[in-house]
Amino acid sequence: MPSIAAHMVVAKIIGEKLNIYNKDFIRGNILPDVVNIDDSHHRLKGKYFLIPDTNYYKQSQDLSSLINLGYYVHLLLDKYYLEEYIPQYVNYKSIFENGRIYSEYTILNYKLVNMYDLDVLYLVDILNFNDVYVDTVKLEKNIEFLNNKTEDDLEVLDLGSFSLFLENISIRICEEIKIYASKYS
């Protein structure tokens, strides 16, 4: 699963492109990583990883809700990241060993926050969201990761290929969800 900043980037790109960039859509994009639900990602066994079951989610949820649509976008990004980016650009076995991915995410988050001018304080609004069970520990940990200012170099992930992946996958996801988003534009 990509970093919290990656989800914010995709939400920003898609939200602005489809004119749905608001609190509900952003919340939906972040919720799978901060809710207190056992299977928040509706996972299926993939070839190497547990992959989000986006078809199940799409068929079981009302995607006319911007929160649900954002949640769906989150799951799509996770799916494409694990199925397409990791196998193509990363030695997937070593990146997930010993929590190595998380040190890379800390560095990557800082770079993405700056590159895409993301508003980290905006996430604090999720704490006031009462319709779901937000795990404040998970949320605070993600905010801490976003605020960790580090100039360290990435060792496994590549900022150039990753940001290009985020931009290209955002366009692809836009095509997949535009029918649901059209009622808001």
N, C-alpha and C positions, 0 to 999 in steps of 0.2 A: 504494500500500500504506500502511495507517495506521502510526502510530508504535508502537514497542515497548511503550510504556505502554498504548496502546489494546488491544493483544493481551493484556496483563496484566489489564486491566479486564474484558475479555470472559471471559477464563479464570476470573477470580474470580467474576463473576456467575453464569456457567454452572456452574462447579464447585460453588459453594455451593447453587445451586438444585437440581442433580441429585445432590448428595452425592458428587461425584468430585473435590473440590478437594484434590489431593495433588501430590507432586513429579513423578510421571510425566505427569499431565495438564498441569501448568504447563510442563514441559520440552517436551512436544509442541507447545504453543502458541507457544513461542519458537523452537524449532529451525529452522523454515524461514528465519529471518533470520540465523542464526548458523552454519549448517552449511556445510561446504566441498564443496558439490555444485553442478555447473553449472546444473541446472534444478531447484532445490529447490522451486519453486512450480508445476511442471508446467503451464507457461503455454500458452495458446492466444491467437491474435490476436483481440482484441475490436474494437469500433468505433474506439476511440481509444487503447487500452492493451493490453498483454499481460495477459490475465485468467487466473487459475488455473483449470485444468481439474479442477473438483471431482468431476465424474462419473468421470473416469479414476482419480483417487486413491481414491475410495470403492470402486470395483470392483476395484482392484488391490492394496489393502491390507487387512489384518486389523484392522477397527475395534473388535474386542473388546479390543485392546491400548490402554491409556489413553494411551500415547505417540502411537500412530497416530491415536487419536480427537482428541487435542489438536492434532496436526498438521493434521488435517482441519478442525477449528474455525478454525485460523489461516487456512487457504486460503479457507474460507467467508467469514470477515470481510474478507479482501483482496478477494474477488470482489464482495461487496455494497458495500464502500466505493467501489470503482472504478465499478461499474455503477449504484449508486443515490445514494450521498452526494455524490460529486464532481460529477456532472452537475446535481444539484439545488441544491447550496449553494455551489459554487466555480466560478470561471472556470478550467476545467481546463487550458486552454492555458498561462495565465500561471503557474499554481502549480508546474508541472513544469519551467519554464524556469530555467536558471542555478542549479539546486539550491535554489530558493526554498522548496520544500516542507520541506527539512531545517531551515531556520531556524525555520519555523513549528512543526515537530515538536519542536524543542528547547524552545520555549516551552510548547507543548501538553503535552509529557511532564511538566514540572514541575507544571503545574496539575492534571493527571490523577493524578499520584502523591499529591499532597496531598488532592485531592477524594475519592479512593477508598481512601486510606490503604494504598498499595501498599508492599510490602517490597522495596526495591531490592536489598538484600544477598542475598535469596533467589536471585537470578539467578546468583550466584557458584557455587552448587551445580552448575550446568550444566557447569562446568569439570571436574568429577569424573565426568562421564557418558561412559563409554568405548565404548558401542555404536555411536556415530556419529562422524563426523568434524567435531567442533566447530572452527570457525575462531576461535581465541582473539582474533585481531585484531578480527574482527567483533563478537564478544561484548564485548570490552573497550570498543569504540567505543559500543556500545549502552548499556552500563553508564555510560559517561561522559555520554552524552546524558541518561540518567535522573537523574544526579547534578548536572546543570547547573542550579543554582538561579538562575532569572531571573524577574524581575517584569515583563519586557517585555510589551507588548500584542500580541495576535495581529492580523495585518493582513489575512489572507485567511480563515483558518479561524475558526470561531466556537465557543467553548467550550460554550455552551448547546445549540446544535443538534447539535454533535458528541457531547456526553455523552448527549443524548437518543437520538441514533442508536445509540450503543453499547448503551444499555439496551434499546431496542426490538429491535435486531438480535440481542442475546443471547437474548431470549425466543424469537425466531423460530428461531435456531439450536438452542436447547433442544428445540424441537419436532422439528427435523430429526434430532437425534442421540439422543433419549431412548430409542429402541429399543436402541441400542448401550450406553448408559450404565446401563440398568436392571439389568444383572447386578451392578453395584457398589453399588446402593442397597438 
